[in-house]
Amino acid sequence: MTVQDSVAVQALAARLGPDFQLGVASAAFQIEGSLAAGGRGPSGWDAFVEKPGSIQDGHSPAVACDHYNRTAEDVALMRTLGIDSYRFSLSWPRIQPDGTGPFNSEGLDFYDRLIDQLLEAGISPMATLYHWDTPLPLEHRGGWLNRSTAERFADYAAEAGRRFGDRVAQWVTLNEPVSVTLNGYALGVHAPGHDLLFDALPAVHHQLLGHGLAVQALRAESVRGGVGVTNLHSPVRPASRLATDKFLANIFDLVLNRVYADPILLGRYPKVPLVARPWFRALGKISDADLQAIHQPLDFYGLNYYYPVKVATGRGPAESPVGHTDAMVKMPFHMAAFPEYTTTGFGWPVAPDHLGPLLRELKDRYGTALPPLYITESGASFPEPDHVSGPINDAERISYIASHLGHALDATAPGGIAEDVELRGYYVWTLMDNFEWAAGYSQRFGLVHVDFDTQERTPKDSYYWYQAVSRARKG
């Protein structure tokens, strides 16, 4: 019996409601390549990858998956996969090379073609406005540390809404502002490479302001699709019952989760314990007008879930979940391991049982202010060969997706731990192996294997498994 025909596939598919969306997700910078083609301008990531030692093994995103030239082939893969929706990102520097001023007709035309091909294939487009590729001229002016970037982002959002608003089913303003802040501005492992630690907090506020202004801009253009935002959320647990572990876990929960979701969903920043307020001084005094702009009504909220976090008192190694950073050793806490779990290629714990409690925590924290949810990213990298001659047996990935989707369905079903959470869909990260930021091509997350020398696409067993779940649900 193949994985496609298994009883487990049938049972999982039977639990999916008729309107539940199965999808895959991607990001422009990770797949498109053609960084200088079609009038695209450079991004902050273009500059970051040129810094020696910034990308593992010196890998380059110049070609990546060559999606810019192979769009039809990739849409055909998705059509055969049988997904309901494709979450992709628009490249801001491809649409507006300088981040200000004229918009690039060739870039707009590229996404016009992609959206039309998706619709022709029966796939609903979910467009993310910002997946980390800030136009380089804006980065030179401070990027998200500069308030004006939020205003420029709204201008770009308005143009995207004008051009694509009649066909995009769902809009995501920002992808993982927490990752941009922590990895890019606080720890320096991602673009733009700043290691400001808590002094990176202005990047939080300006991203959130950009989100709110973009929501207003999209709605001013009367886009037909729903509007939301997506963020990485990780449940944060203390490593022990020690008071210091509990206190520092609470602080990291603020930095990782609440400092983003509270302003968006509640219209206010979370209250910081008095002893920790010096760490948050860089946020400064926030005006009511800014909070009102950030706190826009949303049609949905996107949740990216990969792993839980355990916090222990004291300095630890110079490592973050996405790479080496000397900035980590300056912190009064470190990330402790979860020895009870297996790990992915990135070393992340495979912990689907934390997903239900995370959904419960979000509902308890935000109540009726929590919109319907989509799990907008969920997936895992595992070691795989660079070159293949046939399908890859990636049973670990199948198990990962099945268990995470299963736990999400269990938690939100009647009688589940988060039965009052409205979960509308699940998007696998990612369709195909790609340029995994600072890890280069060393981490393969795809349902489809990509040979980066030949650009040959080879569906893995997980592709056929996900296809079987989709077909069984529809059948």
Secondary structure, 3 states (H helix, E strand, C coil): CCHHHCHHHHHHHHCCCCCCEEEEECCHHHHCCCCCHHHCCCEHHHHHCCCCCCCHHHCCCCCCCCCCCCHHHHHHHHHHHCCCEEEEECCHHHHCCCCCCCCCHHHHHHHHHHHHHHHHCCCEEEEEEECCCCEHHHHHCCHHHCCHHHHHHHHHHHHHHHHHCCCCCEEEEEECHHHHHHHHHHCCCCCCCCCCHHHHHHHHHHHHHHHHHHHHHHHHCCCCCEEEEEEECCCEEECCCCHHHHHHHHHHHHHHHHHHHHHHHHCCCCCCCHHHHHHHHHHCCCCHHHHHHHCCCCCEEEEECCCCEEEEECCCCCEECCEECHHHHHCCEEEECCCCCCECCCCCECCHHHHHHHHHHHHHHHHHHCCCEEEEEECCCCCCCCCCCCCCCCHHHHHHHHHHHHHHHHHHCCCCCCCCCCEEEEEEECCECCCCHHHCCCCCCCCEEECCCCCCEEECHHHHHHHHHHHHHHC
